[in-house]
């Protein structure tokens, strides 16, 4: 399973893309499917963001947020490898700002 984690400079979450992705419980089952696999980080267009894929990471594990039981961390250090899904694969978008869903790996569709 491949996935996309959406990030924003104005997010209320405790994201540090070189280390972790912070997300609410509603996305837990989806994020758990990414453990051991690659995800793309996509910067949203909010607040002048680039609307671009900005990093690749491998999800190592999901940890609960010790300070808030409704939140979780995906431990996913950034990789120096440039791994992209092939155009025939499907990616799953995880974003607090949009509905989750499966989309073809085309960058123009993954943003929707």
DANOR-V470963 format. One record per helix or strand of 2 or more residues. SS is the DSSP state (~ for helix, > for strand). FROM is the first residue (numbers start at 1). TO is the last residue. Records with the same first field share a line. If there is no record, write none. Layout:
BEGIN
SS->FROM-TO, FROM-TO
END
This chain:
BEGIN
>->2-7, 20-24, 38-43, 52-58, 61-64, 71-75, 90-94, 101-104
~->25-32, 46-48, 107-110
END
